[in-house]
Amino acid sequence: MVDQMREISEASVAALQEARQIAHNLHPGQIEHLGLPAALTTLVESVQGGTPIQFETKIETLRAAVTRDEAINLYRIAQESLSNLIKHSEASQGIVTLNETNGRLYLIVEDNGRGMPAGTTDGGLGLRGIRERAQNINADLQIESTAGKGTRVIVSLPRDSEM
């Protein structure tokens, strides 16, 4: 059992390192070229390959383009959220959602893990980075977590009224 846990831990660390490497190699121009939905799908696929956590994507094609700054910040928020999920959640499942509803663009990263202790959703460096990136693009950010029931990071960005 200890060997299996060690193997899972090592695989998770390797997956995280690989995801970070891919993210660093995915220049803003490539995000612009692929588009945010494809870039997020590639990110989730790269993480999935090295962790026992099963991921589901609910990534829709966007009706309206996001700005370069929005795309980069949303991508980095997803990257950090996935990193936190792998390192801390002890989850068996994760879901990454990107959709447009009621004039807003939503990026949601959620898991079925252990959740965060009460009062810690303001916590570490990763969460502060997520908050700063959301502020950079004037997005609303909610971090919902219940002990034993997982965590949900919700980024909501106002869109043009023409959607």
C-alpha positions in Angstrom: 0.0 0.0 0.0 2.8 2.4 0.9 4.5 1.6 -2.4 1.3 2.4 -4.3 0.9 5.7 -2.5 4.5 6.6 -3.3 4.0 5.7 -6.9 0.8 7.8 -7.1 2.6 10.7 -5.5 5.6 10.5 -7.9 3.2 10.2 -10.9 1.3 13.3 -9.7 4.5 15.3 -9.2 5.7 14.2 -12.7 2.3 15.2 -14.2 2.4 18.6 -12.5 6.0 19.2 -13.8 4.9 18.2 -17.3 1.9 20.4 -17.2 4.0 23.4 -16.0 6.5 22.7 -18.8 3.8 22.6 -21.4 2.2 25.7 -20.0 5.5 27.6 -20.1 6.0 26.4 -23.7 2.6 27.5 -24.7 3.4 31.1 -25.5 0.6 33.7 -25.7 0.9 33.6 -29.5 0.1 29.9 -29.3 -2.9 30.5 -27.1 -4.0 33.0 -29.6 -3.4 30.6 -32.5 -5.1 27.6 -30.8 -7.7 29.6 -29.0 -8.5 29.4 -25.3 -10.8 26.3 -25.5 -8.2 24.2 -27.4 -5.4 25.5 -25.1 -7.4 24.5 -22.0 -8.3 21.1 -23.5 -4.6 20.5 -24.2 -3.7 21.5 -20.6 -6.2 19.1 -19.1 -5.0 16.3 -21.4 -1.4 16.8 -20.4 -2.3 16.7 -16.7 -4.5 13.6 -17.1 -1.6 11.6 -18.5 0.3 11.6 -15.3 -2.2 11.4 -12.5 -4.7 8.9 -11.3 -7.3 11.7 -11.1 -9.9 11.3 -13.8 -10.7 14.6 -15.5 -13.8 15.6 -17.5 -13.8 18.7 -19.7 -16.9 20.7 -20.5 -15.2 23.2 -22.8 -17.4 25.0 -25.3 -16.4 26.9 -28.3 -16.8 30.6 -27.5 -19.2 32.7 -29.4 -17.1 35.9 -28.9 -13.4 36.2 -28.8 -11.5 36.8 -25.6 -8.7 39.3 -25.5 -5.1 38.2 -25.4 -4.9 39.3 -21.8 -8.1 37.5 -20.8 -7.0 34.3 -22.5 -3.6 34.3 -20.8 -5.0 35.1 -17.4 -7.8 32.5 -17.7 -5.3 29.9 -18.9 -3.0 30.6 -15.9 -5.9 30.5 -13.5 -6.8 27.0 -14.9 -3.2 25.9 -14.7 -2.8 27.0 -11.0 -6.2 25.5 -10.1 -5.2 22.2 -11.6 -1.9 22.3 -9.9 -3.6 22.9 -6.5 -6.1 20.1 -7.3 -3.3 17.6 -8.0 -1.1 18.6 -5.0 -3.7 19.1 -2.3 -7.2 17.8 -3.0 -6.7 14.0 -2.8 -9.5 13.9 -5.4 -10.5 11.1 -7.7 -12.3 13.3 -10.2 -11.9 16.8 -11.6 -14.0 18.8 -14.0 -12.9 21.8 -16.1 -15.7 23.9 -17.6 -15.6 26.8 -20.0 -18.9 28.2 -21.2 -20.8 31.4 -21.9 -24.1 31.9 -20.0 -26.3 35.0 -19.4 -23.7 37.4 -20.9 -20.8 36.0 -18.8 -17.9 33.7 -19.6 -17.3 31.1 -16.9 -14.2 29.1 -16.2 -14.8 26.5 -13.5 -12.3 24.0 -12.0 -13.8 21.6 -9.5 -13.0 18.4 -7.7 -14.5 15.8 -5.4 -11.5 15.9 -3.0 -11.1 16.7 0.7 -11.9 20.4 0.4 -10.1 23.1 2.3 -10.4 23.7 6.0 -12.7 26.6 6.9 -11.1 30.0 6.5 -8.3 28.9 4.2 -9.7 29.8 0.8 -7.8 33.1 1.0 -4.6 31.0 1.7 -1.4 30.3 -0.1 0.6 31.8 -2.9 -1.3 29.8 -5.6 -4.7 31.2 -4.5 -3.3 34.7 -4.2 -2.0 34.4 -7.8 -5.5 33.2 -9.0 -7.1 36.2 -7.2 -4.6 38.6 -8.8 -5.1 37.2 -12.3 -8.9 37.4 -11.9 -8.5 41.1 -10.8 -6.2 41.8 -13.8 -9.1 41.0 -16.2 -11.9 42.4 -14.0 -13.4 39.0 -13.4 -15.3 37.9 -10.4 -13.8 35.0 -8.5 -15.4 32.6 -6.1 -13.7 29.8 -4.3 -16.1 27.4 -2.8 -14.9 24.5 -0.6 -16.5 22.2 1.9 -14.5 19.8 4.0 -14.9 16.3 2.5 -16.9 17.6 -0.5 -14.3 19.2 -2.7 -13.4 22.6 -4.1 -14.8 24.7 -6.9 -12.9 27.7 -8.4 -15.3 29.9 -10.4 -14.1 32.7 -12.6 -16.9 34.8 -14.1 -16.1 37.4 -16.7 -18.6 39.9 -18.1 -19.0 39.6 -21.9 -20.4 42.0 -24.5 -24.1 42.2 -24.5 -24.3 41.0 -28.1 -23.9 37.4 -27.1 
